[in-house]
Every structure is written in C-alpha cells, then in structure tokens.
Amino acid sequence: MFFDDHNPPHFHALYGENEVLVDINTFAVFAGHLPPRALGLVIEWATQHQDELLNDWERAQGQEPLIKIEPLK
C-alpha cells in the first residue's frame, strides 16, 4: 500500500518482475498480471486478512503507520 493512494481500496502484490493491484473489497485484479499460482496464493492470503487490509488502507489514507500483516501460513 502507498500513503494517500487512489481508490478503490487496494494493495499491490509483487512477484518477480510482475505486479498486480488487488481490490480489497472484491479481490478483483484491476491492473497488472501475476502467474496463476502466485495470484492464487495472494488471493488466499488476502481473504484471510481482509479486515486487516481495510484497516491498513484507512491508516494509509490518514498518513498513519501501517500495521504489519502476517504472511500466508
């Protein structure tokens, strides 16, 4: 996430040289591309941490420090 980023609430996921932007509310990719397996892992992680992602989005919009979210286990 980036501070003061544009709507919709989203996060950036990087894998190698690839990047996607994922809507936090719908988990839809609205920009970029990841290999299918990597994207599946990103979406699985996001579904487990949706509330935390939304909380961090609000914090980023308010220029507050983000709270670290655990990786996929």
C-alpha positions in Angstrom: 0.0 0.0 0.0 1.0 3.5 -0.6 0.1 6.5 1.5 -2.7 8.7 0.0 -3.2 6.2 -2.9 -6.2 6.3 -5.2 -9.5 4.5 -4.7 -10.7 1.8 -4.7 -9.1 0.5 -1.6 -6.4 -1.9 -2.8 -3.0 -3.3 -2.3 0.0 -4.0 -4.6 1.4 -7.5 -4.9 4.8 -8.2 -6.4 6.2 -11.4 -7.7 9.5 -11.2 -9.5 9.1 -8.5 -12.2 5.3 -8.8 -12.1 2.9 -6.7 -10.1 -0.9 -6.6 -9.6 -3.3 -4.2 -7.9 -6.0 -6.1 -6.0 -9.3 -4.5 -4.8 -9.6 -5.3 -1.1 -13.4 -5.5 -1.1 -13.8 -7.8 -4.1 -10.3 -9.3 -4.5 -10.6 -8.4 -8.2 -7.3 -7.6 -10.0 -7.8 -4.3 -11.8 -4.2 -3.8 -13.0 -1.2 -5.9 -13.8 -0.6 -9.6 -14.0 0.9 -12.4 -11.9 1.3 -16.1 -12.8 -1.8 -18.0 -11.8 -0.2 -19.9 -8.9 1.2 -16.8 -7.4 -2.1 -14.9 -7.8 -3.9 -17.8 -6.2 -1.7 -17.5 -3.1 -2.1 -13.7 -3.0 -5.9 -14.0 -3.1 -5.8 -16.8 -0.4 -3.7 -14.5 1.8 -6.0 -11.5 1.2 -9.2 -13.4 2.0 -7.6 -14.4 5.4 -6.6 -10.8 6.2 -9.4 -8.6 4.6 -10.2 -6.8 7.8 -6.5 -6.1 8.5 -6.1 -4.9 4.9 -9.0 -2.5 5.2 -7.7 -1.2 8.5 -4.3 -0.6 6.9 -5.9 1.2 3.9 -7.6 3.6 6.3 -4.3 4.1 8.2 -2.5 4.8 4.9 -5.2 7.4 3.9 -4.7 9.1 7.2 -0.9 9.1 6.8 -0.6 6.7 9.9 2.0 3.9 10.1 0.7 0.6 8.7 0.4 -2.5 10.9 2.4 -5.5 9.6 0.2 -8.3 8.3 1.4 -11.9 8.8 2.3 -13.9 5.7 0.4 -16.8 4.4 0.9 -19.9 6.5 
